Amino acid sequence: MKNPNNYPSLFDQGKNLAQFSWKLIQYLQQHGHEDNKNLMVSDKVYNERMEICKSCPKYDKEQIRCFECGCYLSAKARFILNECPLDKWTMSEEEWESSLNNIISDINTEE
């Protein structure tokens, strides 16, 4: 059933999102760390984030963790969608968009 704005119903939009999410999960399980089309930032961005963390008073150098959020920074700083709870670095929107577009292209090619 279409809504007055010619968009799919909220139910159909939710179903479409769920289907895409499932395809994304399957793609990530299949491709993992094999290529750069995953959800990790570049080494450059990772190193920049880690330098910021290392200069922060909330940095635990013994465990490489953040006292503010408790996260292990060697993992947290690697993911595109993560951000510092103190706003010292944010998610990498440009890399996320590029990565997501590559993933969508691959999913469409696999269908």
C-alpha beads as a LAMMPS data file, in Angstrom:
LAMMPS data file: protein, C-alpha beads

111 atoms
110 bonds

1 atom types
1 bond types

-500.0 500.0 xlo xhi
-500.0 500.0 ylo yhi
-500.0 500.0 zlo zhi

Masses

1 110.0

Atoms # bond

1 1 1 0.000 0.000 0.000
2 1 1 1.427 3.369 -1.036
3 1 1 1.182 6.413 1.181
4 1 1 -0.005 9.829 -0.080
5 1 1 3.553 10.976 -0.869
6 1 1 4.085 8.060 -3.280
7 1 1 6.635 6.488 -0.965
8 1 1 6.268 2.876 0.110
9 1 1 4.394 2.391 3.372
10 1 1 6.438 2.504 6.569
11 1 1 6.005 -1.256 6.806
12 1 1 7.455 -1.726 3.302
13 1 1 10.262 0.728 4.028
14 1 1 11.086 -1.242 7.174
15 1 1 11.009 -4.482 5.208
16 1 1 13.353 -2.996 2.589
17 1 1 15.729 -1.817 5.307
18 1 1 15.672 -5.249 6.947
19 1 1 16.414 -6.946 3.621
20 1 1 19.308 -4.598 2.921
21 1 1 20.642 -5.043 6.478
22 1 1 20.540 -8.812 6.038
23 1 1 22.414 -8.563 2.724
24 1 1 24.971 -6.267 4.351
25 1 1 25.530 -8.727 7.199
26 1 1 25.924 -11.592 4.728
27 1 1 28.347 -9.552 2.642
28 1 1 30.479 -8.694 5.672
29 1 1 30.518 -12.316 6.802
30 1 1 31.651 -13.444 3.357
31 1 1 34.249 -10.746 2.765
32 1 1 35.438 -9.897 6.268
33 1 1 38.899 -8.370 6.108
34 1 1 39.731 -9.673 2.632
35 1 1 39.566 -6.245 1.046
36 1 1 39.229 -2.568 1.848
37 1 1 35.486 -2.572 1.177
38 1 1 34.636 -3.263 4.791
39 1 1 33.754 -1.007 7.673
40 1 1 37.266 -0.115 8.762
41 1 1 38.988 3.235 8.416
42 1 1 42.210 3.638 6.488
43 1 1 45.503 3.216 8.321
44 1 1 45.984 6.981 8.088
45 1 1 42.694 7.750 9.889
46 1 1 43.342 4.973 12.423
47 1 1 46.794 6.386 13.239
48 1 1 45.389 9.910 13.556
49 1 1 42.704 8.695 15.956
50 1 1 45.203 6.761 18.047
51 1 1 47.516 9.791 18.295
52 1 1 44.578 11.868 19.542
53 1 1 43.728 9.185 22.099
54 1 1 47.315 8.870 23.270
55 1 1 47.437 12.605 24.007
56 1 1 44.198 12.480 26.043
57 1 1 44.244 12.326 29.866
58 1 1 41.556 9.609 29.674
59 1 1 43.931 7.268 27.790
60 1 1 45.075 4.144 29.636
61 1 1 48.411 3.351 27.994
62 1 1 48.801 0.045 29.839
63 1 1 45.602 -1.461 28.444
64 1 1 45.200 0.845 25.411
65 1 1 41.723 1.719 26.671
66 1 1 39.668 4.815 27.251
67 1 1 38.771 5.635 30.859
68 1 1 35.762 7.627 29.602
69 1 1 33.970 4.865 27.641
70 1 1 35.984 1.804 28.654
71 1 1 36.581 0.741 25.049
72 1 1 39.717 -0.968 23.771
73 1 1 40.983 1.736 21.458
74 1 1 42.906 -0.464 19.053
75 1 1 39.505 -1.853 18.011
76 1 1 37.318 1.224 18.497
77 1 1 39.564 3.543 16.480
78 1 1 39.536 1.064 13.588
79 1 1 35.783 1.126 12.846
80 1 1 34.368 3.780 10.512
81 1 1 31.216 4.404 12.557
82 1 1 32.858 4.822 15.952
83 1 1 33.574 8.165 17.553
84 1 1 35.241 9.504 20.669
85 1 1 32.827 10.091 23.575
86 1 1 34.681 13.350 24.260
87 1 1 34.253 14.516 20.627
88 1 1 37.986 14.479 19.969
89 1 1 37.408 12.482 16.774
90 1 1 34.238 11.497 14.950
91 1 1 33.096 8.783 12.634
92 1 1 34.696 8.922 9.210
93 1 1 31.681 9.913 7.126
94 1 1 33.625 10.125 3.865
95 1 1 35.145 6.659 4.268
96 1 1 31.800 5.271 5.471
97 1 1 29.999 6.612 2.403
98 1 1 32.666 5.305 0.043
99 1 1 32.771 1.918 1.757
100 1 1 28.998 1.591 1.817
101 1 1 28.751 2.474 -1.883
102 1 1 31.334 -0.222 -2.686
103 1 1 29.453 -2.768 -0.582
104 1 1 26.129 -1.896 -2.233
105 1 1 27.738 -2.225 -5.655
106 1 1 29.149 -5.648 -4.736
107 1 1 25.806 -6.810 -3.317
108 1 1 24.013 -5.717 -6.480
109 1 1 26.595 -7.507 -8.612
110 1 1 26.213 -10.724 -6.585
111 1 1 22.431 -10.824 -7.059

Bonds

1 1 1 2
2 1 2 3
3 1 3 4
4 1 4 5
5 1 5 6
6 1 6 7
7 1 7 8
8 1 8 9
9 1 9 10
10 1 10 11
11 1 11 12
12 1 12 13
13 1 13 14
14 1 14 15
15 1 15 16
16 1 16 17
17 1 17 18
18 1 18 19
19 1 19 20
20 1 20 21
21 1 21 22
22 1 22 23
23 1 23 24
24 1 24 25
25 1 25 26
26 1 26 27
27 1 27 28
28 1 28 29
29 1 29 30
30 1 30 31
31 1 31 32
32 1 32 33
33 1 33 34
34 1 34 35
35 1 35 36
36 1 36 37
37 1 37 38
38 1 38 39
39 1 39 40
40 1 40 41
41 1 41 42
42 1 42 43
43 1 43 44
44 1 44 45
45 1 45 46
46 1 46 47
47 1 47 48
48 1 48 49
49 1 49 50
50 1 50 51
51 1 51 52
52 1 52 53
53 1 53 54
54 1 54 55
55 1 55 56
56 1 56 57
57 1 57 58
58 1 58 59
59 1 59 60
60 1 60 61
61 1 61 62
62 1 62 63
63 1 63 64
64 1 64 65
65 1 65 66
66 1 66 67
67 1 67 68
68 1 68 69
69 1 69 70
70 1 70 71
71 1 71 72
72 1 72 73
73 1 73 74
74 1 74 75
75 1 75 76
76 1 76 77
77 1 77 78
78 1 78 79
79 1 79 80
80 1 80 81
81 1 81 82
82 1 82 83
83 1 83 84
84 1 84 85
85 1 85 86
86 1 86 87
87 1 87 88
88 1 88 89
89 1 89 90
90 1 90 91
91 1 91 92
92 1 92 93
93 1 93 94
94 1 94 95
95 1 95 96
96 1 96 97
97 1 97 98
98 1 98 99
99 1 99 100
100 1 100 101
101 1 101 102
102 1 102 103
103 1 103 104
104 1 104 105
105 1 105 106
106 1 106 107
107 1 107 108
108 1 108 109
109 1 109 110
110 1 110 111
